[in-house]
Each structure stands twice: as C-alpha cells, then as structure tokens.
C-alpha cells in the first residue's frame, strides 16, 4: 500500500517535533529532521498495522476485505 500523509514538523530548541495530521497518535521527537521523518513513517506504519489487526479480530471469521477509494 502506497499512501501519502501530511506531517507537521517544527524545531524546538535542540529537538525536532512532528505530528501526522491524518493519523491520531502518530507523533515523534528526534534530534534531526531526517530522523524525525523516519520515526513518523514508522509510527504511521505501526498504528495502521495495529488497527488492521484490531479490525480483523473484531470481525472474527468469514469476512471479506475490499478496497475503497476516497
């Protein structure tokens, strides 16, 4: 799955802070902007993977996966 998200980033003293607008809970703090971007990507991937697992568990068995476009 390839997707694009919007990251809000800012420098705060010696740290870079960032949040992903579309994914609640996807935020990070790093010493460099490059490390921040990597951490934000990992946070989004982890959150989406966890939500997929939770959805499958709630559906139990005999479900169908479909792709929807927005």
Secondary structure, DSSP 4 states (H G I P E B T S, - for coil): ------EEEEEETTEEEEEETTSTT-EEEESSHHHHHHHHHHHHHHHHHHHHHHHHHHH-SS--------
